[in-house]
Amino acid sequence: MEEAPRHRLHSGLRLWEFPDQYVIEPTDGSAAPCLDISRLDGSMKLIDQVAECNSLRVPKIRSIFGVVGMLKLLAGSYLVVVTESESVGSFLGHPIFRINSLKVLPCDHSLKNSPDEQKKVETDFSRLLSVAERTNGLYFSYEINMTLSAQRLHDLGDESKSLPLWRQAEPRFLWNNYMLEVLIDNKLDQFLLPVIQGSFHSFQTAIGRDIVDITLIARRCTRRNGTRMWRRGADPDGYVANFVETEQIVHMNGYTSSFAQIRGSMPFMWEQIVDLTYKPKFEIVQPEEAARIAERHFLDLRKKYGSVLAVDLVNKHGGEGHLSERFAGAMQHINGDDVRYLHFDFHRICGHIHFERLAILYEQMEDFLDKNGYFLLNEKGEKMKEQSGIVRTNCIDCLDRTNVTQSMIGRKMLELQLRRIGVFGAEEAISSHLNFDERYKILWANHGDDISIQYSGTPALKGDFVRYGRRTVQGVLNDGWNALARYYLNNFADGTKQDAIDLVQGHYIVAVNRDMAPVPRKGGLEAVANFPVALAVVLISLWFATISVKRAGSDYKHLFFSLVWAGISVAVAAFMRANGRIFCNRPRLHKPRP
């Protein structure tokens, strides 16, 4: 797929940082004009060449690899650029790069004349941009649209293929969609770098004399993007949390074949607000709206993918059971020829070690997979098959159980594809080729870890089964550590991270009349809630109680003080338990329910 030269992205750039302006100079031999950005107000214009330097205007010069976009806050604008990237493989023959480092460049000199209160608010917002600089799993290409699957790219018309990459892009998978708006308004097509968030891994191996290339791509939807506990379920428009499209592509003997599947949170409004407990309770919000929201969600999926098989992996009992029951109830109004709901109680059937029992699930979905197939091009680039339906998998987080299940489905479909191409015999399997099998497991394990880190902050649980085909002692220990890490991040870090995501993706747009309004002071319990202080009081009180007991003997005075210290410890711990939500790190931009 080639784009018109006038729209070709600049693949080499040099950034000149002057005291009053940034100048981005193309270094790819295109002789194109430079982009001038004012550090006063962020205004942009094209100039023929970089201005001459002198002793008063000594620039800092560095290479950059793309312009991600610009964000405007209260008074200043902030340019986001790629400062480090590396090649990670190719997508349909075009190089793909991973972003290793972003840099936010302030254009905020106008702040000097702003009131002190406005400077303070601007500083608070700009701190969130420093959190956004550490975003994981960002990928781009200078040559091909990564937001579309191989099938959708093949089906693009000639007119669409001649458009700039950002115009071809699927907006829901374009991570910097909001940040590009300023550059789009200034008609800066050659500087507009489309970026996706997700995962990209590939490997090459031999089957006999044949060489096979396997690529696995994840594309994260931005509509309801966020962190594990602060983005659950769906919004009123049917967009769900942790919605990820996974595409598996195989190149072999001139053939290209791909298979896509998706994951996403249960499509109705529910939440699980952190409150210091290990597993906060699930709450269904506006249950009367569940059927309408689910219907809207699946209508969107059918338009984009065709038929849908919704595989629900959550438990049938306990808190998960209430969610599953609501999901099944909503699906009763939607089930039909194009949409089918299938429940599989993963934990009851597979437990923590018997994941081979997923074969039971595959038997129940095999007819759907056979009917809806996969995408296949022959040596001449002619379409021989197309994928006409999608498997949608969910558990609670759409991470650990979902990763194991999707890797099983991907393996089964790859074997079908290799048999169709003529490389595998009728009963031949990936497991009979040891090197292929090992690298394929690692491919899916890395894929699952990437998606999990973006949503939960840690690698996926149960990753040892995906990586090695069995549960291991080290894998169980890693799961324990990652579960504790998730607890800490969910309770004490993810609120701020959620604010940063909302800000850079345009889910929260800074407005002077709202953000400069006086912020109401915290009142009541929230005014005194401080987790480190409360925890310190509990631990110190326990320590004093222990010391007093040791000294008590027949001295009732020490015994009395030990009871007092123990009572203080228990009382503070009980207060924290009863009011856990106010001790957690919560989003401030889109405030959750108290």
C-alpha positions in Angstrom: 0.0 0.0 0.0 1.7 3.2 -1.1 0.7 6.7 -0.2 1.0 9.8 -2.4 4.5 11.5 -2.0 2.9 14.8 -0.9 1.5 13.0 2.1 4.5 10.9 3.0 5.5 11.3 6.7 8.9 12.7 7.6 10.9 9.8 8.8 13.8 11.9 10.1 13.5 15.1 12.1 15.8 17.5 14.0 14.5 19.6 16.9 16.0 23.1 17.4 15.1 24.5 20.8 15.5 28.3 20.8 14.6 30.5 23.8 11.5 31.7 22.0 10.6 29.0 19.5 10.9 25.3 18.6 11.9 24.5 15.0 11.4 21.0 13.6 13.5 20.4 10.6 13.0 17.4 8.2 16.3 15.5 7.8 15.0 12.8 5.4 16.3 14.5 2.3 12.8 15.7 1.3 13.8 19.4 1.1 10.4 20.2 2.8 9.8 23.3 4.9 10.5 23.3 8.6 7.8 23.6 11.3 8.1 26.6 13.6 6.3 26.5 17.0 6.1 29.6 19.2 7.1 29.0 22.8 4.9 31.9 23.8 1.5 30.5 22.8 2.1 27.3 20.7 1.1 28.9 17.4 2.5 27.1 14.3 3.7 28.0 10.8 5.9 26.5 8.1 9.2 28.3 7.3 11.7 27.6 4.6 14.8 27.2 6.8 16.1 27.3 10.4 16.9 30.9 11.5 20.5 31.8 12.0 21.9 31.3 15.4 23.8 33.9 17.4 25.2 34.4 20.9 21.8 35.5 22.2 19.9 32.6 20.5 21.9 29.5 21.1 19.7 26.5 20.4 19.7 23.0 21.9 19.6 20.5 19.1 18.5 16.9 19.1 17.1 14.2 16.8 13.4 13.3 17.2 11.4 10.6 15.5 8.0 12.1 15.2 5.4 14.7 16.4 2.7 13.0 18.5 0.6 16.2 18.9 -0.1 19.2 21.1 -2.2 19.7 24.2 -3.6 23.1 25.3 -4.1 23.7 29.0 -5.2 26.9 30.8 -2.6 29.3 29.4 0.1 27.2 27.8 0.3 24.7 25.0 2.5 21.5 25.2 4.1 19.8 22.3 4.6 16.1 22.5 7.4 14.5 20.5 9.1 11.1 20.2 12.7 11.2 21.5 13.6 7.5 21.4 12.2 4.7 19.3 13.3 1.3 18.0 12.4 -1.0 15.2 10.4 -4.1 16.3 9.6 -5.7 13.0 7.3 -5.2 10.0 3.6 -5.2 9.3 2.7 -6.4 5.8 6.3 -5.5 4.7 6.4 -2.0 6.3 8.7 -1.2 9.3 7.1 -0.8 12.7 8.6 1.2 15.6 8.1 1.2 19.3 8.2 4.5 21.2 10.7 4.2 24.1 10.6 7.8 25.2 8.2 10.7 24.8 9.0 14.3 25.7 6.6 17.1 26.5 7.9 20.5 25.4 6.1 23.5 27.1 5.0 26.5 25.0 4.0 28.4 28.1 5.9 31.7 28.2 2.6 33.5 28.3 2.2 32.1 31.9 4.7 34.7 33.1 1.9 37.3 32.9 -0.8 35.0 34.4 -2.2 35.3 38.0 -0.6 33.1 40.6 -3.7 30.9 41.0 -3.7 30.2 37.3 0.0 29.3 37.4 -0.7 26.9 40.2 -3.5 25.2 38.4 -1.4 25.0 35.2 1.4 23.4 37.1 -1.0 20.7 38.5 -2.1 19.9 35.0 1.4 19.9 33.6 2.4 17.3 36.2 -0.1 14.9 34.7 1.7 15.3 31.4 4.8 14.0 33.0 2.8 10.9 34.0 1.7 10.6 30.3 5.3 10.7 29.2 5.7 7.2 30.7 2.8 5.6 28.7 3.6 2.0 27.8 3.0 0.2 24.5 3.0 2.9 21.9 3.8 2.0 18.2 3.9 3.7 14.9 4.9 3.4 11.2 5.9 6.0 8.7 4.5 4.0 5.9 1.4 2.0 6.8 -1.8 2.5 8.7 -1.5 0.4 11.9 -5.0 1.0 13.1 -6.6 -1.3 10.5 -6.3 -5.1 10.2 -4.8 -6.7 7.2 -8.3 -7.5 5.9 -9.5 -3.9 6.2 -6.4 -2.5 4.7 -6.8 -4.8 1.7 -10.4 -3.7 1.3 -9.6 0.0 1.3 -10.4 1.8 -2.0 -7.8 3.5 -4.1 -9.2 6.9 -3.0 -8.7 6.0 0.7 -5.2 4.7 0.1 -4.2 8.0 -1.4 -5.1 9.9 1.8 -2.6 10.8 4.6 -2.2 8.0 7.1 -4.1 9.9 9.8 -7.1 10.3 7.5 -7.1 6.5 6.8 -6.9 5.7 10.5 -9.6 4.1 12.6 -10.2 6.9 15.2 -11.0 4.5 18.1 -7.5 2.9 17.8 -5.6 6.1 17.2 -4.0 6.8 20.6 -3.1 10.4 19.8 -6.4 11.3 18.0 -7.1 14.2 20.2 -3.5 15.5 20.3 -3.3 15.7 16.5 -6.2 18.1 16.2 -4.1 21.3 16.4 -1.7 19.9 13.7 -4.7 18.9 11.5 -6.1 22.4 11.8 -2.8 23.7 10.6 -2.7 21.2 7.6 0.6 19.7 8.6 0.0 16.2 7.1 3.7 15.4 6.8 4.2 15.9 10.5 1.1 14.0 11.7 2.3 10.7 13.2 -0.5 8.2 13.9 0.3 6.2 17.1 -1.5 3.1 18.5 -1.3 1.7 22.0 -1.2 -2.0 22.3 1.4 -4.6 21.5 3.6 -5.8 18.6 5.6 -9.0 18.6 6.8 -11.3 15.8 9.1 -14.2 15.1 10.4 -16.2 12.2 10.9 -20.0 12.2 11.3 -23.0 9.9 8.9 -25.8 9.2 10.9 -28.2 7.1 12.3 -26.2 4.3 9.6 -23.5 4.6 10.1 -20.2 6.5 7.0 -18.9 8.4 6.6 -15.4 9.8 4.2 -14.9 12.7 3.1 -11.5 13.9 0.8 -10.6 16.8 -0.6 -7.1 17.1 -2.9 -5.6 19.7 -4.8 -2.3 19.2 -6.3 -0.7 22.3 -9.5 1.3 21.9 -9.3 4.9 23.3 -13.0 5.4 23.8 -13.0 4.1 27.4 -9.3 3.8 28.0 -8.0 3.8 31.6 -6.8 1.9 34.6 -8.1 -1.4 35.9 -10.3 -0.2 38.8 -11.3 3.2 37.5 -12.5 2.0 34.1 -14.8 -1.0 34.3 -17.9 -2.0 32.2 -19.4 0.3 29.6 -20.4 3.9 29.3 -23.9 4.9 28.2 -22.9 4.8 24.5 -21.8 1.1 24.7 -18.0 1.7 24.7 -16.3 -0.7 27.0 -13.2 -0.7 29.1 -10.1 -2.6 28.1 -11.4 -3.1 24.6 -8.5 -4.6 22.6 -8.4 -6.0 19.0 -5.8 -8.7 18.6 -4.7 -9.7 15.1 -2.5 -12.8 14.4 -0.8 -12.7 10.9 1.1 -15.4 9.2 3.3 -15.0 6.1 4.4 -18.2 4.3 5.2 -19.3 0.7 3.8 -16.0 -0.6 0.5 -16.4 1.3 -0.7 -13.9 3.9 -3.3 -14.9 6.4 -4.7 -13.1 9.4 -7.2 -13.8 12.2 -8.6 -11.2 14.5 -10.3 -11.5 17.9 -11.4 -9.0 20.5 -11.7 -8.6 24.3 -13.6 -6.0 26.3 -15.3 -5.5 29.7 -18.9 -6.7 30.2 -21.0 -4.2 28.2 -23.2 -2.6 30.8 -22.5 0.0 33.5 -20.8 -1.5 36.5 -17.9 -0.6 38.7 -15.6 -1.8 41.5 -14.4 1.3 43.4 -11.2 0.7 45.4 -11.7 0.9 49.2 -8.4 -0.7 50.6 -10.0 -4.2 50.6 -8.2 -6.8 48.4 -11.3 -7.3 46.2 -13.8 -4.5 46.4 -17.4 -5.4 45.8 -19.0 -5.1 42.3 -21.7 -2.6 41.9 -24.1 -2.5 38.9 -25.0 1.1 38.0 -28.4 1.8 36.4 -29.3 -1.9 35.9 -32.5 -0.9 34.0 -30.1 0.4 31.2 -28.1 -2.8 30.9 -30.0 -4.3 27.9 -30.0 -1.0 25.9 -26.3 -0.4 26.4 -25.4 -4.0 25.6 -27.5 -3.8 22.4 -25.8 -0.7 21.4 -22.4 -2.3 22.0 -23.1 -5.4 19.9 -24.7 -3.3 17.1 -21.4 -1.5 16.8 -19.5 -4.8 16.8 -21.7 -6.2 14.1 -21.2 -3.2 11.9 -17.4 -3.5 12.2 -16.8 -7.3 12.4 -19.9 -9.1 11.2 -21.2 -12.0 13.4 -20.2 -12.0 17.1 -19.6 -14.9 19.5 -19.5 -13.4 23.0 -17.5 -15.8 25.3 -18.0 -15.0 29.0 -15.4 -16.6 31.3 -16.5 -15.2 34.7 -17.6 -17.3 37.7 -21.3 -18.3 38.1 -21.3 -17.6 41.8 -20.4 -14.8 44.2 -20.0 -11.2 43.1 -18.9 -12.3 39.6 -22.0 -14.4 39.3 -24.2 -11.3 39.7 -22.4 -9.6 36.8 -22.6 -12.7 34.7 -26.3 -13.1 35.4 -26.9 -9.5 34.3 -24.8 -10.0 31.2 -26.7 -13.2 30.3 -30.0 -11.4 30.9 -29.1 -8.5 28.6 -28.0 -10.9 25.9 -31.4 -12.6 25.8 -32.7 -9.6 23.9 -29.7 -9.7 21.5 -29.0 -13.3 20.8 -29.8 -14.2 17.2 -28.3 -15.3 13.9 -25.5 -12.7 14.1 -24.9 -12.6 17.9 -24.4 -15.6 20.2 -23.7 -15.6 23.9 -21.6 -18.5 25.4 -20.8 -18.8 29.1 -17.8 -20.9 30.3 -17.0 -20.9 34.0 -13.2 -20.8 33.6 -12.3 -21.2 37.3 -14.8 -24.0 38.0 -13.9 -26.1 34.9 -10.2 -25.3 34.6 -9.3 -24.5 38.2 -5.8 -23.0 38.5 -3.8 -25.8 36.7 -6.1 -27.7 34.3 -6.1 -25.3 31.4 -6.1 -28.1 28.9 -9.9 -28.3 29.7 -10.3 -25.3 27.4 -10.7 -27.9 24.8 -14.3 -28.2 26.1 -14.8 -24.5 25.3 -13.3 -24.9 21.8 -15.7 -27.7 21.0 -18.6 -25.3 21.7 -17.2 -22.5 19.5 -15.7 -24.6 16.7 -18.7 -24.3 14.4 -18.6 -20.5 14.7 -14.9 -20.4 13.9 -15.4 -22.7 10.9 -18.2 -20.7 9.5 -16.6 -17.2 9.9 -13.1 -18.2 9.0 -10.0 -16.0 8.6 -8.6 -13.7 6.0 -6.3 -15.2 3.3 -4.4 -13.8 0.3 -2.7 -16.0 -2.3 0.7 -15.4 -3.9 -0.8 -12.9 -6.3 -2.4 -10.9 -3.5 -5.9 -12.1 -4.4 -8.4 -12.6 -1.6 -9.2 -16.3 -1.2 -11.1 -16.1 2.1 -12.3 -13.4 4.4 -13.1 -13.3 8.1 -16.8 -12.6 8.5 -17.2 -12.8 12.3 -15.4 -12.2 15.6 -14.9 -13.9 18.9 -15.3 -11.5 21.8 -13.9 -12.8 25.1 -14.2 -11.4 28.6 -13.5 -12.2 32.2 -13.6 -9.6 34.9 -10.4 -7.7 34.0 -10.2 -9.2 30.4 -6.6 -10.0 31.2 -5.5 -13.3 32.7 -8.3 -15.8 31.9 -8.9 -14.0 28.6 -5.2 -14.2 27.7 -5.1 -18.0 28.2 -8.3 -18.4 26.2 -7.3 -16.2 23.3 -4.0 -17.9 23.0 -5.8 -21.2 22.7 -8.1 -19.9 20.0 -5.2 -18.3 18.1 -3.3 -21.6 18.2 -6.2 -23.5 16.8 -6.8 -21.0 14.0 -3.1 -20.9 13.1 -3.1 -24.6 12.6 -6.2 -24.3 10.3 -4.4 -21.6 8.3 -1.2 -23.7 7.9 -3.3 -26.7 6.8 -5.1 -24.5 4.3 -1.8 -23.2 2.9 -0.6 -26.8 2.6 2.3 -26.7 5.1 0.6 -28.8 7.8 -0.9 -32.2 7.3 -4.5 -33.0 8.4 -3.6 -34.0 12.0 -0.4 -32.0 12.3 -0.1 -29.5 15.2 2.1 -26.7 16.3 3.1 -28.8 19.3 4.9 -31.3 17.1 7.4 -28.6 16.1 9.3 -27.9 19.3 11.0 -24.6 18.3 7.9 -23.3 16.7 5.8 -24.3 19.7 8.2 -22.7 22.2 8.4 -19.4 20.3 4.7 -19.3 19.7 4.0 -19.6 23.5 6.5 -16.8 24.2 4.8 -14.6 21.6 1.4 -14.9 23.3 2.8 -14.6 26.8 4.6 -11.3 25.9 1.4 -10.1 24.2 -0.6 -10.8 27.3 1.9 -9.1 29.5 1.8 -5.9 27.4 -1.9 -5.6 27.5 -2.0 -6.3 31.3 0.7 -3.7 32.1 -1.2 -1.0 30.3 -4.5 -1.8 32.2 -3.4 -3.1 35.6 0.2 -2.0 35.9 1.7 -5.5 36.2 2.3 -8.5 33.8 -0.5 -11.0 33.3 -1.3 -13.6 35.9 -1.2 -17.3 34.7 1.5 -16.2 32.2 3.6 -19.3 32.9 0.9 -21.5 31.3 0.8 -19.4 28.2 4.7 -19.2 28.1 5.5 -22.9 29.0 2.2 -24.8 28.6 2.1 -25.7 32.3 1.8 -24.0 35.7 5.2 -23.6 37.5 6.2 -22.8 41.1 8.0 -19.7 39.9 4.8 -18.7 38.0 2.7 -19.1 41.1 5.1 -17.0 43.1 5.2 -14.3 40.3 1.3 -14.3 40.4 1.4 -13.6 44.1 3.8 -10.7 43.7 1.9 -9.3 40.8 -1.4 -9.5 42.7 0.1 -7.5 45.6 1.6 -5.0 43.1 -1.9 -4.6 41.5 -3.4 -4.0 44.9 -0.9 -1.2 45.7 -1.2 0.5 42.2 -5.0 0.2 42.2 -5.4 1.8 45.7 -2.5 4.4 45.7 -1.4 5.3 42.2 -4.0 4.7 39.5 -6.3 7.7 40.3 -3.5 10.1 39.1 -2.7 7.8 36.1 -6.4 7.9 35.2 -6.4 11.7 35.2 -3.3 11.7 32.9 -5.0 9.3 30.4 -8.2 11.4 30.4 -6.2 14.6 29.8 -4.1 13.4 26.9 -6.9 11.6 25.2 -9.4 14.4 25.3 -11.8 12.8 27.7 -11.3 15.9 29.9 -10.8 19.2 28.2 -9.3 22.0 30.3 -11.6 25.1 30.5 -10.8 28.3 32.2 -14.3 29.0 33.6 -14.4 25.6 35.2 -10.8 24.8 36.2 -10.2 28.3 37.7 -13.3 28.1 39.9 -12.6 27.9 43.6 -12.0 24.3 44.6 -14.2 23.4 47.5 -12.2 22.4 50.6 -12.3 18.8 51.7 -14.7 18.4 54.5 -15.6 15.9 57.1 -13.7 12.6 57.2 -12.0 13.3 53.9 -10.2 16.3 55.4 -8.3 14.0 57.9 -7.9 10.9 55.8 -4.3 10.2 55.2 -3.3 6.5 54.6 0.4 6.7 55.6 -0.4 8.6 58.8 -3.3 6.2 59.7 -1.1 3.1 59.0 1.7 4.6 61.1 -0.7 5.2 64.0 -1.9 1.5 63.8 1.6 0.1 63.7 3.0 2.4 66.5 0.0 1.7 68.7 0.5 -2.1 68.2 4.2 -1.7 69.1 3.4 0.3 72.3 0.7 -2.3 73.2 3.3 -5.1 72.8 5.9 -3.3 74.9 3.4 -2.6 77.6 2.2 -6.2 77.7 5.8 -7.4 78.1 6.4 -5.1 81.0 3.0 -5.7 82.6 3.6 -8.7 84.8 1.5 -8.0 87.8 1.6 -4.3 87.2 -1.9 -3.3 86.2 -0.8 0.2 85.1 1.2 -1.3 82.1 -1.7 -3.7 81.4 -4.0 -0.7 81.3 -1.8 1.2 78.9 -1.4 -1.9 76.7 -5.2 -2.1 76.4 -5.4 1.6 75.6 -2.8 1.3 72.8 -4.4 -1.8 71.4 -7.8 0.0 71.5 -6.3 2.9 69.5 -4.9 0.5 67.0 -8.1 -1.4 66.5 -10.2 1.8 66.4 -8.0 3.4 63.7 -7.9 0.2 61.7 -11.7 -0.1 61.9 -12.1 3.5 60.8 -9.8 2.8 57.8 -11.8 -0.3 57.0 -15.2 1.4 57.2 -14.0 4.5 55.2 -11.5 2.9 52.8 -12.5 4.8 49.7 -11.4 8.2 51.1 -7.9 6.8 51.8 -7.3 5.8 48.2 -5.8 7.7 45.3 -8.8 8.8 43.3 -9.2 10.6 40.0 -9.8 14.3 40.3 -10.9 15.2 36.8 -13.8 12.9 36.4 -14.7 12.4 40.0 -16.1 8.9 40.9 -19.1 8.4 43.1 -18.3 8.7 46.8 
